Each structure stands twice: as structure tokens, then as C-alpha cells.
Amino acid sequence: MKLTFLGFLKVAFSQLNRNKGRAFLTMLGIIIGVSSVILLVAIGNGLKLYIQKEFEDLGANMIFIMPGQVFEKGKYRHSDLSAMGGINFDEDDVKRIRKIPGVVAVSPLISRSESVSKGGKEILVEMVGVDSQFIEVRKLDLLKGRFLQPRETQAATRVAVLGYQAWKDIFGESSPLGKKITLHGNKYRVVGVVDKIGGLGSMGGGFDSRIYVPYKNLFKINGKKEFPLILLAVSDKGMIERVKEKVTAVMLKRYQEEDFSVVDQAEILSTVNSVLGVLTLALAGIAAISLLVGGVGIMNVMFISVTERIKEIGLRKAVGATSRHILVQFLLESTVLAALGGVIGIVFAAGVVSLMRKVFPAQITWWAVGLAFGVSSLIGIIFGVAPARKAARLSPIEALRYE
């Protein structure tokens, strides 16, 4: 008896068509698994693109000086998170860094959560102490008024520049310029509003909920003349490595090598992308477990199908079908189930991603699609082996007698 692949395929689809509901429920685990893997990878890639854009918006010429050895040989030191609280910097460090050729702007940064009272309710904001050069370092755009001036930062004048969301929360649509707000029991006169930053920093208010004040005001509040972070901008992106070396040399005159880190945005971005990549793969791996669940479902249904079709198997063997023909037939049916589930999962994931792209740059990668589809098809073959072998081993005489 000669059977072609097309003939096997027609029989497989006729069996699926005969039990549409059962076939769909069987494929559901594969559909969920494939779509979950693709979606998680797409979200991870989108997050990388989103963060990259955020860093680009911050400016490519920015350098951070922070406590502790955050990086070691280009890699993030996960075990050294506690080192970030080891030391703090002071004004002498800022003065020394300002003298380095190629540095165009420097600002310390110190922050704390504070509440601003408005209409009998308290609004939580981030009170950020910075220098007048912070606007150049961070490349902020002003929506109203002006930023802090050098004499105000040196004299610890009680003036404030509001983030966009802080302005909206406190004053609504009315102009805040010249008005006063209360921070930590002291009155501050509002002199400006920063334009909306948005992006990742806007989650939970973020950058837009900041209120910028001269950093020396936070010295008085904290009782210490120190800060945990120094930001600086260089004149040209090509000078970043040279400036980093000079900054490191200056800092080593006062601190030990393990006391501080000098990093640029590219280094931080590379590390963030590396962490996100590992996290994305881990989540995709977890999601792929549902593919195994789907495979078990396929195996169970194929066993049921073998039991239901024992007489059919006996009849086919009686008219010339070999055990190999029966084995191929049932393997093909389980593979078709898994492959169809994979296709539906891909289509579903693509639809969800297209909707997500309206608010978030999720990006499907073809390797994820190919891997998910390939694994789903392979699972169909693997989990179809046992039922197919059971069907192939049936004796035609016993099969025909089966009731």
C-alpha cells in the first residue's frame, strides 16, 4: 500500500476537522506558550530601545561619579550594591573637577523626599539639591521662568524650580512664578518650571515631580556638607574617555580606587541592556514551560485518539498499511496540532505587539518567532512518539475485534 505525505496530511487535517473543539483546547497550551515567549522577548527588546532613547535624550556627553566600585572590568558588580553607600563627596571634589580640561559643566546632586502642602492635602515630591550648572549637564528645557543662578546656589537662597508634574500638582494651570511653596518647613520662591521630561523617569511622577533647589539648602536640612553623586558634561563625546581618566586621577588624590566609580552613559546603558537581556531570556524560559504543558496535553489527546480509532487502525493494517505508516500518521497529526498552535500563537502575539506599539516600542524579533515555532513543532513530535508507537504496535486482528 503506497501512501504519500500529502495523503497522511489530508488524514491529519480531517481528524482535526472532526474534533475542532478538542483540537483547539489541545493547542491552547502551545498557543499560550508561543505567544508568551514572543511577547516577553518583544517587550524586553522594546524596553532596551526605550531606555536607549532615554539615555540619548539625557545627552551623550554626560559622566557620573558615584560611590563604590559599581563596575569591574566593564561588568556590573551585583554583589557590591552596598558599596554605593560607602562614601560621599564634597564641594572640594566639584571644584577640582571643574578645572579639568574638556569639562564644560559640573553639578553635585543630593535628593530627599518631601511633601508640599496644597489645599489641605500633602503632595509628595522629590526635593533635589543641585548647582546652577545642572541645567547644562542634564540639558533641561525651561517652560517658564529661569533656572537657579550661581549666586543663589552659593548663598543657599530659598528659590525653587519646579518639574512639570510638580507644577501641575501644586498650582494646576496657574503660573507659579513668584509664588511660594513650603519645603521642610521653609518657604521657597518659585523662579521657573522645567518642561515635561516624561519617559521612564515619569513613572510614579519621576523626573517631572522633582523640585530643584540650591544644594546647600539640603546641607542645612541633612546636617552634612556632602552629596552622593556628581554629574558632569564634557565638550565633545570623543573626549569622554580622556576626561574619565583625568577625573579618576583627580579623585584618586583623595580616595581609594574602590571608593568611587567614574562611568559614562554608554557604560551604564551597556550594563542595563545586558541585565535586561538576561532577564528577558529568563522570563521567556519560564513562559516556555507552558509549551511543555501543551506537549503533555497533545500526548494525552493522542492517546485518547488512538483508543478511539483502534478499529480504524486495524482496518488500515488489514488492507496493507504497515506499522511505519501508522507511526508516521499519528506523529504527523501531533505535529500538525503543535504547529497550528504555534502559528496561532505567533499571529496572536503579533496582534498584541501591534497594539502595544501605540504606547510602547515593543519589537518582535524573528529569532524568537523561529525558536518558539520550532520548539512547538518539536514538542509535537516528541510528545507524539509514545501514542504513535502504541498505535503502530497494535495487532490488526486484535484491533478489529476491539469493542
C-alpha positions in Angstrom: 0.0 0.0 0.0 1.6 3.3 -1.1 0.8 6.3 0.9 2.1 9.8 0.1 3.0 12.6 2.6 0.0 14.6 1.1 -2.2 11.7 1.9 -1.0 11.5 5.5 -1.5 15.3 5.8 -5.1 15.1 4.5 -5.9 12.4 7.1 -4.4 14.5 9.8 -6.5 17.6 8.9 -9.6 15.5 8.6 -9.1 14.3 12.1 -8.6 17.8 13.4 -11.7 19.0 11.5 -13.7 16.1 13.0 -12.9 17.3 16.6 -12.5 21.0 16.3 -13.2 21.9 19.9 -10.9 19.2 21.3 -8.2 20.2 18.8 -8.4 23.9 19.9 -8.2 23.1 23.6 -5.3 20.8 22.9 -3.5 23.6 21.1 -4.2 26.1 23.8 -1.1 25.3 25.8 1.1 25.7 22.7 -0.7 28.9 21.7 -0.2 30.4 25.2 3.5 29.3 25.3 4.4 30.5 21.9 2.7 33.9 22.3 4.1 34.4 25.8 7.7 33.7 24.6 7.4 36.1 21.7 5.6 38.8 23.7 8.2 38.7 26.5 11.1 38.9 24.1 9.3 41.8 22.2 8.7 43.7 25.5 12.4 43.1 26.5 13.6 44.5 23.2 11.2 47.4 23.4 12.4 48.2 26.9 16.0 48.3 25.6 15.0 50.7 22.8 13.1 52.8 25.3 16.0 53.0 27.7 18.4 53.8 24.9 16.2 56.7 23.8 16.0 58.0 27.3 19.8 57.9 27.7 20.2 59.7 24.3 17.7 62.4 25.5 19.9 62.9 28.6 22.8 63.7 26.4 25.7 61.6 25.2 28.3 63.7 26.9 27.4 63.1 30.5 29.7 61.4 33.1 28.6 60.2 36.5 30.8 60.0 39.6 29.3 57.7 42.3 30.4 56.0 45.5 31.8 52.5 45.4 33.1 50.3 42.6 30.0 49.8 40.6 31.8 48.3 37.6 34.6 45.8 37.4 36.2 45.1 34.1 33.2 46.5 32.3 30.7 44.4 34.2 28.3 45.4 36.9 29.3 44.2 40.4 26.0 42.8 41.6 27.5 41.8 45.0 28.7 45.3 45.7 25.5 47.2 45.9 26.2 48.0 49.5 29.4 49.8 48.4 27.4 52.6 46.9 26.7 53.9 50.4 30.3 53.8 51.4 31.4 57.4 50.9 30.0 60.7 49.9 31.7 63.6 48.0 32.1 67.3 48.9 32.5 70.7 47.4 36.3 70.3 47.1 35.7 67.5 44.7 33.4 69.6 42.5 36.0 72.5 42.4 38.8 70.1 41.4 36.7 68.5 38.6 35.7 71.9 37.2 39.4 72.6 36.5 39.8 69.6 34.2 40.1 70.5 30.5 37.1 69.4 28.5 34.7 69.6 31.4 32.0 72.3 30.5 29.6 71.9 33.4 29.6 70.2 36.8 26.8 69.7 39.4 26.5 67.8 42.6 23.2 66.1 43.2 21.5 65.3 46.5 17.9 64.5 47.0 15.2 63.6 49.5 11.5 63.0 49.6 9.5 65.9 50.9 5.8 66.9 50.9 4.3 70.2 49.7 1.0 71.3 51.2 -1.7 72.4 48.9 -5.4 72.9 49.7 -5.1 71.0 52.9 -3.5 67.9 51.3 0.1 66.8 51.1 1.8 66.2 47.8 4.9 64.1 47.8 7.7 65.4 45.6 11.5 64.8 45.3 13.5 67.7 46.6 16.7 67.8 44.6 19.7 69.9 45.5 21.8 70.9 42.5 24.2 73.6 41.2 23.2 76.3 38.7 25.1 74.3 36.0 22.8 71.3 36.4 20.6 72.6 33.6 23.6 72.4 31.2 24.7 69.0 32.4 21.2 67.5 32.2 20.2 69.5 29.1 16.9 70.6 30.6 14.5 72.8 28.8 12.6 75.5 30.7 8.9 76.0 30.2 8.6 79.1 32.4 10.9 81.5 34.2 14.6 80.6 34.7 16.9 78.1 36.4 18.9 78.6 39.6 21.6 81.2 39.4 25.3 80.8 40.6 24.9 83.4 43.4 21.7 81.6 44.6 23.4 78.2 44.9 26.4 79.7 46.7 24.2 81.7 49.1 21.7 78.9 49.7 18.9 81.2 48.6 15.4 79.7 49.1 14.4 79.6 45.5 12.9 76.6 43.6 12.4 75.4 40.1 9.5 73.0 39.6 9.3 69.9 37.5 6.4 69.9 35.1 4.2 67.5 37.1 5.1 69.2 40.4 3.9 72.5 38.9 0.6 70.8 37.8 0.0 69.1 41.1 0.7 72.2 43.2 -0.6 75.1 41.1 -2.8 73.5 38.4 -2.8 75.7 35.3 -1.9 79.0 37.1 1.5 80.4 36.8 3.7 79.6 39.8 6.4 82.2 39.1 7.0 84.4 42.2 4.7 82.3 44.4 6.0 80.4 47.4 5.9 76.8 48.4 6.8 75.2 51.7 9.5 72.5 51.8 10.7 71.0 55.0 9.1 73.9 57.0 10.8 76.7 54.9 9.3 79.0 52.3 10.8 78.8 48.8 10.0 81.3 46.0 9.4 79.6 42.6 11.5 81.1 39.8 11.0 78.6 37.0 9.3 75.4 35.6 11.2 72.7 33.7 9.5 71.4 30.6 8.0 67.9 30.6 10.6 65.2 30.6 8.3 62.1 30.5 9.7 58.7 29.5 10.8 56.1 32.1 11.6 58.9 34.6 7.9 59.9 34.6 6.8 56.6 36.2 5.2 57.5 39.5 6.0 61.2 38.9 9.7 60.6 38.5 11.8 63.4 37.0 8.7 65.6 36.4 7.8 65.5 40.1 11.2 67.0 41.1 11.7 70.3 42.7 15.2 71.8 42.2 16.7 73.9 44.9 20.3 75.1 45.7 22.2 72.0 47.0 23.4 74.0 50.1 19.8 74.1 51.4 19.9 70.3 51.7 23.2 70.6 53.5 21.3 72.5 56.2 18.5 70.0 56.3 20.8 66.9 56.4 23.3 68.5 58.7 26.2 67.3 56.4 28.1 69.1 53.7 28.3 66.1 51.3 26.4 64.5 48.4 26.3 61.0 46.9 26.5 61.9 43.2 28.4 64.3 40.9 27.3 64.8 37.3 29.4 66.5 34.6 29.3 67.2 30.9 32.2 67.2 28.5 32.6 69.5 25.5 32.7 66.6 23.0 31.7 63.0 23.0 35.1 62.0 21.7 36.7 63.4 24.9 34.7 61.2 27.3 37.4 58.5 27.8 40.1 61.1 28.2 38.1 63.2 30.7 37.2 60.0 32.6 40.9 59.2 33.0 41.6 62.7 34.3 38.6 62.7 36.7 39.8 59.3 38.0 43.3 60.7 38.6 41.9 63.7 40.4 39.7 61.6 42.6 42.5 59.2 43.5 44.3 62.0 45.2 41.7 61.9 47.9 40.1 58.5 47.8 41.0 54.9 47.3 40.2 53.2 43.9 37.4 51.1 45.4 35.7 54.2 47.0 34.3 55.6 43.7 33.3 54.9 40.1 33.5 57.2 37.1 31.1 56.0 34.4 29.6 57.3 31.3 26.1 56.7 29.8 27.3 54.2 27.3 28.8 52.0 30.0 25.6 52.2 32.1 23.4 51.6 29.0 25.5 48.5 28.1 25.1 47.1 31.6 21.4 47.8 31.7 20.9 46.1 28.3 22.9 43.1 29.5 20.8 42.8 32.6 17.6 43.2 30.6 18.8 40.6 28.1 19.3 38.0 30.8 16.0 38.9 32.4 14.2 38.7 29.1 15.6 35.2 28.4 14.8 34.1 31.9 11.2 35.2 31.6 10.9 33.7 28.1 12.3 30.4 29.5 9.6 30.5 32.3 6.9 31.2 29.7 8.2 28.3 27.6 7.2 25.9 30.4 3.6 26.3 29.1 4.9 24.7 25.9 5.8 21.6 27.8 2.3 21.7 29.4 0.9 21.9 25.9 3.0 19.0 24.8 1.6 16.9 27.7 -1.9 17.9 26.5 -1.1 16.8 23.0 0.2 13.4 24.2 -2.9 12.8 26.3 -5.3 13.7 23.4 -3.3 11.5 21.0 -3.6 8.5 23.4 -7.3 9.1 23.5 -7.4 9.3 19.7 -5.5 6.0 19.4 -8.1 4.3 21.7 -11.0 5.8 19.7 -9.5 4.7 16.4 -8.4 1.2 17.2 -10.8 -0.4 14.8 -9.7 2.1 12.1 -6.1 1.2 12.7 -6.9 -2.5 12.4 -8.8 -1.9 9.2 -5.9 0.1 7.7 -3.4 -2.6 8.6 -5.7 -5.3 7.2 -5.7 -3.5 3.7 -1.9 -3.1 3.6 -0.8 -0.2 5.9 2.4 -1.0 7.7 3.3 -0.2 11.3 5.6 2.5 9.9 2.6 4.1 8.0 0.6 4.2 11.3 3.5 5.6 13.2 4.0 8.4 10.6 0.3 9.2 10.6 0.0 9.7 14.3 3.3 11.6 14.6 2.1 13.9 11.8 -1.2 14.5 13.5 0.5 15.5 16.8 3.0 17.7 14.8 0.2 19.4 12.9 -1.6 20.1 16.2 1.6 21.7 17.7 2.5 23.6 14.5 -1.0 25.1 14.1 -0.9 26.1 17.8 2.4 27.8 17.1 1.1 29.7 14.1 -2.0 30.9 16.1 0.3 31.9 18.9 2.5 33.9 16.5 -0.5 35.7 15.0 -1.9 36.5 18.4 1.5 37.8 19.7 1.9 39.9 16.5 -1.6 41.5 17.1 -0.8 42.3 20.7 2.5 43.8 19.8 1.0 46.0 17.1 -1.5 47.4 19.7 1.3 47.9 22.3 3.4 49.8 19.8 1.0 52.7 20.1 2.2 53.4 23.6 5.4 51.3 23.9 8.1 50.4 21.3 7.8 46.6 21.7 9.7 44.8 18.9 9.3 41.3 17.6 12.5 39.5 16.7 12.5 36.8 14.1 14.8 34.6 16.1 12.2 34.5 18.9 9.4 33.7 16.4 11.5 31.0 14.7 12.6 29.5 18.0 9.1 29.5 19.5 7.6 27.9 16.4 10.5 25.4 16.1 10.2 24.3 19.7 6.4 24.0 19.5 6.7 21.7 16.4 9.5 19.7 18.1 7.3 19.3 21.1 4.5 17.9 18.9 6.9 15.3 17.5 8.4 14.4 20.9 5.1 14.1 22.7 3.5 12.3 19.8 6.0 9.5 19.8 4.5 7.4 22.6 0.9 7.5 21.3 2.2 6.8 17.7 4.2 3.8 18.8 1.2 2.5 20.7 -0.9 2.8 17.5 1.8 1.2 15.3 2.2 -1.8 17.6 -1.5 -2.7 17.5 -2.2 -6.2 16.0 -4.7 -5.8 13.2 -6.7 -8.9 14.3 -6.9 -7.6 18.0 -7.8 -4.1 16.7 -10.6 -5.4 14.5 -12.0 -7.4 17.5 -11.8 -4.3 19.8 -15.1 -3.2 21.2 
